Amino acid sequence: MNNVFNKSTMLLLFLIFVWGASWPIYKLALPYTPPILFAGMRATIGGLLLAVILFNIRDKINWRENWRYYCTSALLNTTIFFGIQTVGLNYLPGGLFSILVYFQPVLLGLFAWIWLGEFMTPGKIIGLVIGFIGIVIVSLDGLTFHVSVIGVALGLMTAFFWAIGVIYVKKVSHKVNAFWMVSMQCIIGGFVLIVFGGFFEDFSDIVWNSKYVGALSYGSILGIPLAQLVYYKLIREGEASKVGSFTFMVPIIAVILGAVFLDEAITYMLILGLVMVGISIFIVNYRSKKKLLDYSKNS
């Protein structure tokens, strides 16, 4: 029993670190690549690599029955989410941007109440209020020190569409294979981003240096296929509540790594907002522990 717990804990910590480190790594690569093309390439390559891993269960794709689910999820979770996320990183430090994006679990609690009929407990309401205040503090700090209304708006938009995308996947999860959903949404959405980027950006602007190749490899190998496989493994083993509760560690890791490797500023307001968002996310997820476990068992 201890071995299983230790293995699950190690996988969870690995997942959180991969997510947290992605922000400064992508930020490091952006001076050498157009953002839309970068988002499209890492999503497409990651989706294709995951498809190779899943080749033996290709019969579970059921394209004729599920193509509309794949395409809708690709639009929300890849084309819009990755696109806005990568463009937004141009306007704010990776740590600050990640804090705004990881307001998503709080929005997810609200949207689950509205569209999935999940019960809104007093704890969830308190968590939402604390999270909202934290985001306001972080946003004001960003506007004061980084002067980027666009960056703050894009960060919150990323969180919004990520939450919408997760709600959609939850609603159709009983109709599609979870692993193939991730692969297909990345392939389809990534291809759309590449085509869209090809109209407004130039492939010749990509500088194939170590920073760009390293970030592209990180996103294509760790950030998408491996991280998603670990995520769904934890979900199937009943670790959904733990994943949700520990999500607040992602922006903490992003802020620390951004400060160490990119010299990004850490202000008192930023720390205060980060703490409040972390408390909010923890309260929202902890209060919904039973529902998350029930969902994981049924998925």
Secondary structure as UniProt FT lines:
FT   HELIX           2..29
FT   HELIX           30..32
FT   HELIX           35..53
FT   HELIX           55..60
FT   HELIX           63..74
FT   HELIX           75..80
FT   HELIX           81..88
FT   TURN            89..91
FT   HELIX           94..101
FT   TURN            102..103
FT   HELIX           104..115
FT   HELIX           122..145
FT   HELIX           149..172
FT   TURN            173..175
FT   HELIX           178..200
FT   HELIX           203..205
FT   HELIX           210..217
FT   HELIX           218..226
FT   HELIX           227..236
FT   TURN            237..238
FT   HELIX           240..246
FT   TURN            247..248
FT   HELIX           249..262
FT   HELIX           268..287
FT   HELIX           289..298
//
